C-alpha cells in the first residue's frame, strides 16, 4: 500500500514546508520568544520559516522545542523529519516514538503514520495487526485516511486469518463457504463451528447442513436438527424452512405437517420466498384432504 503511505507522508510534510502561519516578526524576536520566553507558537513559526527555506537542521531544532513544550503538531513533524532524514539522521524508530506521542495526545495523523510504518515494514517487521490497530485509532479519531487505509488493508487479509486472529465471525462463515466450494469439508466444518460458537447463526445453519448431508462428517440428522434449531431460533429464517422440510418428509424426525407448516410460516414471514412456496404447496396438498391432524392449523390459516 505504497500509495497510502505516500499520502500520509504528504499530509505531514505539508505541515513542515507550507505553514499557514505568516512570520510577521524578525527571526531575532521570535528566537527570544521561543528560547527565553518558552513561547511554543514562536518555536513553531521559526520551524516553519526554516522549513520553507529548506534549512531542515535549524527547523528540527525549533520543532523539537515545540514538541517538548507540548505542541503535538510539532511532535508529528519531528517524527516525519526522522522518518525522512531531514535535518537529522534518518531513524524510523525515533519517528515512531514521536508519532506515538502525537497519536496519544490527539494528533490522529500520527496514529496513521505508525500504521503505515508497520504495514510497509519500514525498519520494523511487517505487522498487519499493529498496522490495523493504529489505522483504526486514526479512523476513530476522525482521520479519513486512517479509515480508508484500515479498510484496504483488512480487505486484503485472507478470511481464515480474519476469523482466527481477528475473531471476525462473518469471515469464519465466508471461510467455511470457501472451503466447502473446494470440497475441503473438514476445514469448512472447522470454520463454520467457530462461527456458530461465536453466535453467528448462519454458521450454525451451514454446519447443520454438513451433518445433514454427511459432508466431511458422518451423517447425523440429530446434530443437524439441533444446529438448525439454534440457527432458526437465532433469526436465520431460511434455515427454519429446512427444518420444516425435515418434518414434512420425516427425515430424522416423525412426520409432522403442523410443525412443518408452522416452520414454513416462520420462514415466509421472515422474508424467505422458498419458505412461502413450501408453505403454499404443503397447505394446498394437506388442508384440502381435511386431515384431522392438521385441521386446527388449516382453520387458522384458511384462505
C-alpha positions in Angstrom: 0.0 0.0 0.0 2.8 2.4 -1.0 0.2 4.9 -2.3 -1.5 5.3 1.1 1.9 5.5 2.9 2.9 8.3 0.4 -0.3 10.1 1.1 0.4 10.1 4.9 3.9 11.4 4.3 2.5 14.1 2.1 0.0 15.2 4.8 2.7 15.6 7.3 5.3 17.2 5.1 2.9 19.9 4.0 2.9 21.0 7.7 6.6 21.3 7.5 7.1 23.4 4.3 3.7 25.1 3.8 2.6 26.6 7.0 -0.4 29.0 7.0 1.4 31.0 9.8 2.9 34.2 8.4 6.1 35.2 10.1 5.4 38.9 10.8 8.3 39.4 13.2 12.0 39.3 12.7 13.8 36.0 13.4 15.6 37.6 16.3 12.4 38.5 18.1 11.0 35.0 17.5 14.2 33.4 18.8 13.9 35.4 22.0 10.3 34.5 22.4 11.0 30.8 21.7 14.2 30.2 23.6 13.9 32.7 26.5 10.2 33.0 27.0 9.3 29.4 26.0 6.7 30.6 23.6 5.7 27.5 21.7 4.0 29.4 19.0 7.2 31.3 18.2 9.1 28.0 18.1 6.5 26.7 15.6 6.8 29.8 13.5 10.6 29.5 13.4 10.5 25.8 12.4 8.0 26.6 9.6 10.2 29.5 8.5 13.3 27.4 8.3 11.4 24.5 6.7 10.3 26.8 3.9 13.9 27.8 3.5 14.8 24.1 3.4 17.1 24.6 6.3 15.9 21.4 8.0 18.6 21.3 10.6 17.5 24.6 12.1 13.9 23.7 11.5 14.4 20.5 13.5 16.0 22.5 16.4 12.8 24.6 16.8 10.3 21.9 16.1 12.0 19.8 18.9 11.4 22.7 21.3 7.8 22.9 20.2 7.2 19.2 20.7 8.9 19.2 24.1 6.7 22.2 25.0 3.6 20.1 24.4 2.7 21.1 20.8 1.7 17.8 19.2 1.8 19.0 15.7 5.5 19.7 16.4 5.9 16.1 17.5 4.2 14.9 14.4 6.5 16.9 12.2 9.5 15.9 14.2 8.6 12.3 13.6 8.5 12.9 9.9 11.9 14.6 9.9 13.3 11.5 11.5 11.5 9.2 9.0 12.7 11.2 6.0 16.2 12.0 7.4 15.6 15.8 7.0 17.8 17.8 9.3 18.7 14.7 11.4 20.0 11.3 10.8 17.2 9.0 9.4 15.8 7.0 12.3 12.4 5.3 11.8 12.4 4.1 15.4 12.6 7.6 16.7 10.0 8.6 14.2 7.6 6.0 15.7 8.4 7.4 19.2 7.3 10.9 18.2 4.4 9.7 16.1 3.2 7.7 19.1 3.5 10.8 21.4 1.4 12.8 18.9 -1.1 9.9 18.5 -1.6 9.5 22.2 -2.3 13.2 22.6 -4.9 13.6 19.9 -2.9 14.1 16.7 -4.5 11.3 14.7 -2.3 11.6 11.6 0.5 10.3 14.0 -1.6 7.2 14.6 -1.9 6.7 10.8 1.8 7.2 10.3 2.6 4.4 12.7 0.1 2.2 10.9 1.8 2.9 7.6 5.2 2.1 9.1 4.0 -1.3 10.4 2.1 -2.1 7.2 5.2 -1.3 5.0 7.8 -2.8 7.3 9.8 0.4 7.4 12.8 -0.6 9.6 10.4 -2.8 11.6 9.0 -6.2 11.0 5.7 -6.1 9.0 2.9 -6.4 11.4 -0.6 -6.1 10.0 -2.3 -6.4 13.3 -0.4 -3.4 14.7 -1.0 -1.5 11.5 -4.7 -2.1 11.7 -4.7 -1.1 15.4 -3.2 2.3 14.6 -5.2 2.8 11.4 -8.3 2.2 13.5 -7.2 4.7 16.1 -6.7 7.3 13.4 -10.1 6.5 11.9 -12.0 6.7 15.2 -10.2 9.9 15.9 -11.6 11.5 12.7 -8.7 10.9 10.2 -10.4 9.8 6.9 -7.1 8.4 5.5 -6.9 6.1 8.6 -10.3 4.7 7.7 -9.5 4.0 4.1 -6.1 2.5 5.0 -7.8 0.2 7.5 -10.4 -0.9 5.0 -7.9 -1.6 2.2 -5.5 -3.5 4.4 -8.2 -5.5 6.1 -9.9 -6.4 2.8 -6.7 -8.0 1.6 -6.3 -10.3 4.6 -7.3 -13.9 4.0 -10.6 -14.9 5.5 -9.2 -17.7 7.7 -6.8 -15.2 9.3 -9.6 -12.7 9.9 -11.6 -15.5 11.5 -8.8 -16.8 13.8 -6.8 -13.7 14.6 -9.4 -11.0 14.5 -12.4 -13.1 15.7 -14.4 -11.9 12.7 -17.4 -14.3 12.7 -18.6 -13.2 9.2 -15.1 -14.1 8.0 -15.5 -17.5 9.7 -18.7 -18.2 7.7 -17.0 -17.0 4.5 -14.0 -19.2 5.1 -16.4 -22.2 5.7 -18.1 -21.5 2.4 -14.8 -21.2 0.5 -13.5 -24.5 1.8 -16.8 -26.2 1.0 -16.7 -24.9 -2.5 -13.3 -26.6 -2.8 -14.7 -29.8 -1.3 -12.5 -29.4 1.8 -15.3 -30.2 4.2 -13.0 -30.8 7.1 -11.8 -27.2 7.2 -15.3 -26.0 6.2 -16.7 -27.6 9.3 -13.9 -26.2 11.4 -14.6 -22.6 10.4 -18.4 -22.9 10.5 -18.1 -24.3 14.0 -16.1 -21.3 15.0 -18.8 -19.0 13.5 -21.5 -20.9 15.3 -19.7 -20.9 18.6 -19.3 -17.1 18.1 -23.1 -16.8 17.8 -23.1 -16.3 14.0 -26.3 -18.1 13.4 -25.8 -18.6 9.6 -22.7 -20.6 10.6 -24.8 -22.9 12.8 -27.2 -23.5 9.9 -24.4 -24.2 7.4 -22.7 -26.5 9.9 -26.0 -28.3 10.4 -26.2 -28.8 6.6 -22.9 -30.6 6.6 -24.2 -33.0 9.2 -27.5 -33.4 7.3 -25.7 -34.3 4.1 -22.8 -36.2 5.7 -20.2 -33.9 4.1 -16.9 -34.2 5.8 -18.6 -35.9 8.8 -20.8 -38.9 9.5 -24.4 -38.1 8.5 -26.2 -37.2 11.7 -29.8 -35.9 11.5 -30.0 -35.3 15.2 -27.0 -33.0 15.2 -28.2 -31.3 12.0 -31.6 -30.6 13.7 -30.0 -29.3 16.8 -27.9 -26.8 14.8 -30.8 -25.9 12.5 -32.9 -25.1 15.5 -30.2 -22.9 17.0 -29.9 -21.1 13.7 -33.6 -20.7 13.1 -34.3 -19.5 16.7 -31.4 -17.1 16.2 -33.1 -15.4 13.2 -31.8 -17.3 10.2 -35.2 -17.7 8.6 -34.1 -19.8 5.6 -32.9 -22.5 8.0 -36.4 -22.6 9.5 -37.6 -23.8 6.1 -35.1 -26.6 6.1 -36.4 -27.8 9.5 -39.9 -27.6 8.1 -38.8 -29.9 5.2 -37.4 -32.4 7.7 -40.8 -32.6 9.4 -42.7 -32.7 6.1 -40.6 -35.7 4.8 -40.0 -37.4 8.2 -36.2 -37.2 7.9 -34.6 -37.7 11.3 -38.0 -36.9 12.9 -41.5 -38.2 12.8 -43.7 -36.7 10.0 -45.5 -33.7 11.5 -47.3 -31.5 8.9 -48.4 -29.0 11.6 -44.8 -28.3 12.6 -43.7 -28.2 9.0 -46.4 -25.6 8.2 -45.5 -23.6 11.3 -41.8 -23.5 10.3 -42.6 -22.7 6.7 -44.8 -19.8 8.0 -41.9 -18.5 10.2 -39.5 -18.7 7.2 -42.0 -17.0 4.9 -42.9 -14.2 7.4 -39.2 -13.6 7.7 -38.9 -12.8 4.0 -37.8 -16.2 2.6 -39.5 -16.9 -0.7 -38.7 -20.6 -0.5 -40.5 -20.8 2.8 -43.6 -19.2 1.2 -43.5 -21.6 -1.7 -43.1 -24.6 0.6 -46.0 -23.5 2.8 -48.3 -22.9 -0.2 -47.5 -26.4 -1.6 -48.0 -28.3 1.6 -51.0 -26.3 2.7 -52.9 -26.8 -0.6 -52.0 -30.5 -0.6 -52.8 -31.4 3.1 -55.5 -29.0 4.0 -57.6 -29.9 1.0 -57.8 -33.5 2.3 -59.5 -32.5 5.6 -56.9 -34.3 7.7 -58.0 -34.2 11.3 -54.3 -34.0 12.4 -53.8 -30.5 11.0 -57.3 -29.3 10.9 -56.8 -26.6 13.6 -53.9 -25.3 11.6 -55.8 -25.3 8.4 -58.7 -23.4 10.0 -56.2 -20.8 11.4 -54.7 -20.1 8.0 -57.8 -20.6 6.0 -57.7 -18.5 2.8 
